[in-house]
């Protein structure tokens, strides 16, 4: 399921242990940057959110947060001078996402208020103000970074000449691949799942406990051990079909079969609070038979033999026999769904695909393999079961970046360096002419920017 659970008690303990230095300090202004102030409560609120989200740091987290806030205030002052406008749509979207996340992790509105020690409306106001300021600071940062002159081939060559070869980027090995795919009988597998869920639903309607059957049959390991219970959570974190079905149910009633990218479910709602609900579910995923696998492997073996005997080209076989619409029309050539690139680094390949081709040479075709397709990539899931053979079209070995072969990668590196330099220079110049005070409470902080260390 598309949700996460954290231990509230552990988070609170972690926060408490790291707050001892600041106990007993009444809220106060701990930094002034021009006309902008930073309160101790601002830092504590940010640290509290970071702790709740599971974030950690090798440095003192409060020092790190303060430095980020100091940087942000400089950008914010400039954004107001430049009359930049808040992106309200982005702010409202991020605010809703933040509210839903904390409500889900901490167990509802009351628990959020208890954890942060403030009413929900106050938190919403504070977070909205913070997000509005972040919108302006990010826009200003992008404005500054975007003003760098266009990077030229001369700049790239100059960077390479001035950089020790050991410090140049290492370009990992890349593969260009083609595939022929055959799918198992998904309709038959889905029908079998539905029949099983209908049988379970009937048993529940006849008096058996939903929680008992969920422990035995549900294929969602996170909730099955809790009798299928998901915990009180915002509807926004679930697949729309799931949350729509749950919100339409009265507590204690059982849904019809609901299909999501995770599989098929039946749902029992325990409790509803506004747009949040707690429900039990039983998830069952389609399973495929040995016969499906053997039939697909036999066909793929036959095609592989014909390709090796040069009776048909791989590209032609893909166009006629592959069942993957995304690659069939391109002669089977695969592309990274995230970037559209025809080249894959090792960590971009599905484990089964890499295992199949890792010992092959250019032009070789793999044995049949059971893998996953890219369907559902945009929804954040891994894909559907598929059987395939894979041809290695090209291999670009790992190597130190060169001007001739990796110009684009080095160009991006030079651009990033120049953008960061522009931002650093902007901050250094602005700090010189800005009234800044940092409270002695943070005297021991080791900031990454010397301009802030000098103002302690």
Legacy VTK file of the C-alpha trace (Angstrom):
# vtk DataFile Version 3.0
C-alpha trace
ASCII
DATASET POLYDATA
POINTS 456 float
0.000 0.000 0.000
1.027 3.589 -0.615
1.559 4.609 3.028
4.164 4.731 5.828
3.959 4.263 9.593
6.388 5.702 12.169
6.700 5.264 15.935
5.520 8.497 17.513
6.996 7.579 20.900
10.438 6.992 19.397
10.311 10.300 17.551
9.321 12.215 20.672
12.113 10.577 22.680
14.666 11.374 19.972
13.585 15.012 19.937
13.649 15.270 23.720
17.196 13.908 24.009
18.477 16.427 21.469
16.701 19.409 23.045
18.385 19.443 26.475
20.739 22.301 25.626
17.780 24.567 24.852
15.517 23.620 27.765
14.479 26.446 30.019
15.150 29.082 27.353
12.161 31.360 26.827
11.418 32.020 23.152
13.623 34.816 21.874
15.088 36.315 18.749
18.307 34.392 18.044
19.282 36.085 14.788
18.594 39.320 12.934
19.282 39.624 9.203
18.500 43.103 7.967
14.832 43.604 8.717
14.193 39.870 9.150
14.292 37.995 12.457
14.711 34.326 13.352
13.126 33.109 16.573
14.287 30.170 18.654
10.769 28.774 18.212
11.228 28.911 14.412
14.305 26.708 14.709
12.651 24.346 17.176
9.590 23.979 14.936
11.756 23.097 11.937
13.840 20.628 13.955
10.642 19.050 15.255
9.372 18.556 11.703
12.697 17.090 10.586
12.682 14.662 13.511
9.117 13.630 12.741
10.054 12.912 9.127
12.983 10.720 10.227
15.724 13.143 9.111
19.143 13.054 10.737
22.370 15.036 10.534
26.087 14.543 11.257
26.143 18.126 12.561
24.106 19.810 15.302
20.714 19.919 13.639
19.783 23.272 15.195
22.999 24.837 13.883
22.296 23.407 10.455
18.728 24.710 10.472
19.868 28.157 11.638
22.411 28.393 8.814
19.785 27.432 6.249
17.486 30.099 7.689
20.241 32.726 7.579
20.858 31.972 3.901
17.123 32.029 3.214
16.625 35.444 4.860
19.186 37.010 2.516
17.393 35.577 -0.503
14.018 36.582 0.937
15.098 40.201 1.389
16.292 40.329 -2.218
13.110 38.654 -3.492
11.055 41.415 -1.882
13.301 44.067 -3.403
12.820 42.374 -6.798
9.014 42.246 -6.220
8.791 38.505 -6.855
5.368 36.887 -6.368
4.496 33.829 -4.308
3.475 30.757 -6.308
0.183 30.241 -4.469
-0.766 27.016 -6.254
2.508 25.389 -5.249
2.230 26.703 -1.684
-1.295 25.341 -1.218
-0.352 21.996 -2.751
2.702 21.643 -0.515
0.719 22.762 2.529
-1.969 20.129 1.963
0.679 17.481 1.402
2.490 18.450 4.624
-0.711 18.481 6.673
-1.805 15.090 5.337
1.637 13.589 5.923
1.813 14.596 9.584
-1.806 13.664 10.242
-1.098 10.216 8.863
2.247 9.673 10.603
1.094 10.901 14.000
-2.415 9.423 13.928
-4.856 12.255 13.258
-5.479 15.932 14.017
-5.440 15.572 17.808
-2.084 13.783 17.799
-0.574 16.430 15.493
-1.734 19.180 17.863
-0.344 17.261 20.841
3.030 16.642 19.165
3.553 20.260 18.078
1.769 21.769 21.107
-0.375 24.029 18.923
-3.894 23.967 17.435
-4.125 22.806 13.842
-5.237 26.194 12.489
-2.134 27.799 14.037
0.153 25.182 12.485
-1.500 25.722 9.115
-0.915 29.482 9.381
2.734 29.044 10.362
3.444 26.447 7.681
1.754 28.539 5.014
3.929 31.543 5.948
7.039 29.334 5.837
6.092 27.872 2.455
5.368 31.323 1.028
8.813 32.492 2.109
10.357 29.336 0.645
8.603 30.047 -2.643
10.173 33.512 -2.797
13.641 32.382 -1.691
13.764 29.546 -4.223
12.662 31.872 -7.008
15.364 34.365 -6.051
17.980 31.604 -5.875
16.978 30.456 -9.365
17.072 34.062 -10.638
20.657 34.430 -9.419
21.744 31.026 -10.735
20.049 31.758 -14.071
22.051 34.930 -14.655
25.349 33.156 -15.273
26.671 33.572 -18.837
26.074 30.667 -21.181
28.683 27.979 -20.708
30.817 27.538 -23.840
33.044 24.708 -25.074
35.991 26.907 -24.056
34.678 26.954 -20.450
34.372 23.166 -20.490
37.877 22.720 -21.893
39.263 25.188 -19.356
37.590 23.251 -16.526
39.071 19.969 -17.744
42.559 21.416 -18.136
42.447 22.878 -14.620
41.079 19.730 -12.963
43.253 16.831 -11.852
42.245 13.732 -13.890
41.551 11.901 -10.626
38.947 14.548 -9.768
37.118 14.423 -13.097
33.717 12.687 -13.091
33.730 8.936 -13.716
31.126 7.941 -16.274
29.688 4.527 -15.292
29.196 1.700 -17.775
26.083 2.119 -19.904
24.055 -0.361 -21.922
21.822 0.030 -24.944
19.340 -2.855 -25.000
16.421 -4.279 -26.948
13.780 -6.726 -25.751
11.036 -9.083 -26.878
8.282 -9.450 -24.273
5.473 -11.924 -23.705
2.883 -11.442 -20.965
1.165 -14.178 -18.951
-2.616 -14.510 -19.141
-3.517 -11.540 -16.944
-7.279 -11.817 -17.431
-7.349 -15.397 -16.215
-5.154 -14.535 -13.202
-7.356 -11.549 -12.316
-10.478 -13.712 -12.539
-8.959 -16.242 -10.114
-8.164 -13.461 -7.609
-11.679 -12.053 -7.828
-13.210 -15.466 -7.200
-11.020 -15.897 -4.114
-11.923 -12.455 -2.751
-15.629 -13.037 -3.377
-15.347 -16.256 -1.367
-13.601 -14.409 1.497
-16.189 -11.624 1.411
-18.985 -14.188 1.657
-17.279 -15.827 4.668
-17.069 -12.428 6.387
-20.723 -11.697 5.650
-21.547 -15.076 7.207
-19.849 -14.150 10.479
-16.113 -14.840 10.192
-13.811 -12.054 11.397
-12.315 -9.801 8.736
-9.146 -9.440 10.823
-8.619 -13.212 11.073
-8.948 -13.738 7.333
-6.690 -10.740 6.646
-3.919 -12.283 8.768
-4.201 -15.538 6.809
-4.787 -14.355 3.239
-3.753 -10.706 2.767
-0.622 -10.133 0.690
0.067 -6.693 2.190
2.727 -7.699 4.756
2.623 -4.349 6.547
-1.037 -4.596 7.505
-1.681 -8.360 7.448
-0.045 -8.922 10.840
-2.397 -6.269 12.259
-5.451 -8.026 10.897
-5.435 -5.867 7.781
-5.680 -2.602 9.737
-4.047 0.417 8.092
-4.366 3.015 10.841
-5.998 6.427 10.688
-4.640 8.170 7.588
-5.496 10.847 5.057
-7.324 9.577 1.994
-4.757 11.363 -0.185
-1.990 8.831 0.547
-3.890 5.878 -0.931
-4.660 5.038 -4.535
-7.758 7.057 -5.576
-9.844 3.936 -6.260
-9.062 2.632 -2.772
-9.760 5.882 -0.898
-12.937 6.558 -2.920
-14.282 3.113 -2.059
-13.349 3.465 1.626
-14.848 6.943 1.992
-18.107 5.717 0.447
-18.502 2.954 3.074
-20.235 3.196 6.425
-18.110 1.922 9.350
-18.520 -1.832 9.684
-19.575 -2.451 6.088
-17.559 -4.427 3.522
-16.751 -3.129 0.062
-17.103 -4.896 -3.234
-13.808 -5.854 -4.925
-11.607 -2.805 -5.552
-8.776 -2.846 -8.093
-5.665 -0.678 -7.648
-2.141 -0.870 -9.109
-1.216 -2.996 -6.063
-3.781 -5.707 -6.877
-7.353 -6.432 -5.738
-8.845 -5.586 -2.344
-11.872 -5.878 -0.148
-12.165 -3.150 2.491
-13.835 -2.714 5.861
-13.948 0.826 7.259
-13.422 1.066 11.024
-13.592 4.829 11.523
-13.887 8.052 9.515
-12.818 11.552 10.581
-13.319 14.205 7.933
-11.093 13.215 5.004
-9.230 10.622 7.090
-10.172 7.015 7.686
-8.983 3.851 9.371
-9.769 0.659 7.499
-8.912 -3.004 7.228
-8.246 -4.551 3.861
-7.341 -7.863 2.313
-5.019 -7.517 -0.674
-4.511 -10.354 -3.138
-2.309 -10.018 -6.202
-2.734 -11.940 -9.455
-0.636 -15.104 -9.531
0.553 -16.798 -12.700
0.917 -20.489 -13.393
3.918 -22.622 -14.245
2.140 -23.306 -17.522
2.160 -19.561 -18.331
5.910 -19.418 -17.732
6.734 -22.577 -19.667
4.616 -21.519 -22.635
6.243 -18.065 -22.786
9.780 -19.440 -22.295
9.240 -22.010 -25.062
8.175 -19.289 -27.503
11.039 -16.995 -26.527
13.563 -19.863 -26.776
12.313 -20.575 -30.282
12.643 -16.927 -31.311
16.118 -16.724 -29.776
17.211 -19.756 -31.794
15.913 -18.271 -35.045
17.666 -14.972 -34.302
20.955 -16.760 -33.595
20.586 -18.793 -36.808
19.916 -15.493 -38.629
16.535 -16.698 -39.889
15.097 -13.394 -38.591
16.561 -10.233 -37.110
15.910 -9.306 -33.503
14.260 -6.061 -34.624
11.881 -7.875 -36.990
11.021 -10.493 -34.349
10.250 -7.715 -31.857
7.903 -5.972 -34.296
5.981 -9.174 -35.040
6.020 -11.054 -31.717
6.700 -8.709 -28.789
3.666 -7.840 -26.662
5.167 -4.677 -25.159
3.620 -1.722 -27.041
6.241 0.741 -25.760
9.180 -1.039 -27.451
7.612 -3.203 -30.178
7.368 -0.405 -32.767
11.043 0.510 -32.219
12.265 -2.972 -32.967
12.370 -3.724 -29.262
14.732 -0.893 -28.264
14.334 -0.064 -24.571
14.286 3.445 -23.093
14.566 4.694 -19.534
11.025 5.816 -18.548
12.478 8.507 -16.257
14.687 10.236 -18.850
13.760 8.796 -22.242
17.429 7.883 -22.748
18.283 4.757 -24.762
21.254 4.111 -22.439
20.995 2.498 -19.011
23.432 2.573 -16.134
23.559 -0.611 -14.059
21.474 0.793 -11.203
18.781 1.899 -13.675
18.187 -1.667 -14.839
15.734 -3.983 -13.164
17.662 -6.650 -11.192
16.374 -9.516 -13.350
17.321 -7.665 -16.549
20.856 -6.974 -15.360
21.333 -10.549 -14.170
20.334 -11.715 -17.659
22.778 -9.495 -19.598
25.730 -8.869 -17.234
27.943 -11.554 -18.842
26.860 -10.938 -22.454
28.842 -9.301 -25.241
27.550 -6.821 -27.778
25.169 -8.607 -30.155
24.377 -11.461 -27.725
20.782 -12.364 -26.834
19.919 -13.491 -23.305
18.167 -16.624 -22.206
14.453 -16.098 -21.421
14.001 -14.285 -18.099
11.100 -13.425 -15.817
11.092 -9.685 -15.125
8.855 -6.610 -14.802
7.673 -4.048 -17.322
7.494 -0.260 -16.880
3.713 -0.047 -16.674
2.746 1.891 -13.571
6.096 3.725 -13.429
4.319 7.100 -13.069
2.247 5.706 -10.184
5.380 4.754 -8.298
5.156 0.972 -8.616
7.538 -1.498 -10.202
5.413 -2.921 -13.010
3.689 -6.080 -14.210
5.176 -9.545 -14.578
6.586 -10.158 -18.047
8.767 -12.785 -19.736
11.456 -11.537 -22.102
14.689 -12.020 -23.991
17.141 -9.119 -24.143
19.690 -8.203 -26.795
22.796 -6.181 -25.952
23.030 -3.532 -28.676
25.931 -1.473 -27.274
28.125 -1.287 -24.178
29.872 1.940 -23.176
32.529 0.896 -20.611
33.057 2.900 -17.419
35.685 5.606 -17.918
36.934 8.976 -16.755
34.963 11.674 -18.538
36.569 13.065 -21.684
35.856 16.213 -23.679
35.294 14.206 -26.860
32.865 11.578 -25.536
31.218 13.098 -22.448
30.867 16.763 -23.278
27.228 16.978 -22.102
27.949 15.542 -18.641
30.923 17.861 -18.137
28.924 20.831 -19.414
26.289 20.141 -16.742
29.009 19.929 -14.083
30.512 23.259 -15.148
27.057 24.875 -15.180
26.349 23.614 -11.659
29.717 24.899 -10.427
29.145 28.338 -11.945
25.593 28.527 -10.563
26.793 27.618 -7.071
29.628 30.140 -7.367
27.116 32.844 -8.362
24.936 32.019 -5.348
27.933 31.979 -2.971
29.207 35.311 -4.336
25.761 36.861 -4.012
25.520 35.792 -0.364
29.057 36.990 0.425
28.400 40.436 -1.069
24.998 40.839 0.577
26.270 39.802 3.994
28.910 42.569 3.864
26.224 45.258 3.636
23.579 43.669 5.857
22.988 44.212 9.551
23.393 40.751 11.114
23.362 39.549 14.717
23.589 35.920 15.871
22.815 35.111 19.510
25.660 33.721 21.715
23.416 30.677 22.282
24.734 29.479 18.894
28.362 30.494 19.480
29.532 26.859 19.323
27.972 26.247 15.907
30.379 25.462 13.090
28.657 26.891 10.021
29.716 25.787 6.538
29.912 29.420 5.355
32.666 31.519 6.936
30.536 34.634 6.505
28.224 33.318 9.239
31.047 32.093 11.491
32.428 35.651 11.457
29.160 37.061 12.769
28.813 34.853 15.864
LINES 1 457
456 0 1 2 3 4 5 6 7 8 9 10 11 12 13 14 15 16 17 18 19 20 21 22 23 24 25 26 27 28 29 30 31 32 33 34 35 36 37 38 39 40 41 42 43 44 45 46 47 48 49 50 51 52 53 54 55 56 57 58 59 60 61 62 63 64 65 66 67 68 69 70 71 72 73 74 75 76 77 78 79 80 81 82 83 84 85 86 87 88 89 90 91 92 93 94 95 96 97 98 99 100 101 102 103 104 105 106 107 108 109 110 111 112 113 114 115 116 117 118 119 120 121 122 123 124 125 126 127 128 129 130 131 132 133 134 135 136 137 138 139 140 141 142 143 144 145 146 147 148 149 150 151 152 153 154 155 156 157 158 159 160 161 162 163 164 165 166 167 168 169 170 171 172 173 174 175 176 177 178 179 180 181 182 183 184 185 186 187 188 189 190 191 192 193 194 195 196 197 198 199 200 201 202 203 204 205 206 207 208 209 210 211 212 213 214 215 216 217 218 219 220 221 222 223 224 225 226 227 228 229 230 231 232 233 234 235 236 237 238 239 240 241 242 243 244 245 246 247 248 249 250 251 252 253 254 255 256 257 258 259 260 261 262 263 264 265 266 267 268 269 270 271 272 273 274 275 276 277 278 279 280 281 282 283 284 285 286 287 288 289 290 291 292 293 294 295 296 297 298 299 300 301 302 303 304 305 306 307 308 309 310 311 312 313 314 315 316 317 318 319 320 321 322 323 324 325 326 327 328 329 330 331 332 333 334 335 336 337 338 339 340 341 342 343 344 345 346 347 348 349 350 351 352 353 354 355 356 357 358 359 360 361 362 363 364 365 366 367 368 369 370 371 372 373 374 375 376 377 378 379 380 381 382 383 384 385 386 387 388 389 390 391 392 393 394 395 396 397 398 399 400 401 402 403 404 405 406 407 408 409 410 411 412 413 414 415 416 417 418 419 420 421 422 423 424 425 426 427 428 429 430 431 432 433 434 435 436 437 438 439 440 441 442 443 444 445 446 447 448 449 450 451 452 453 454 455
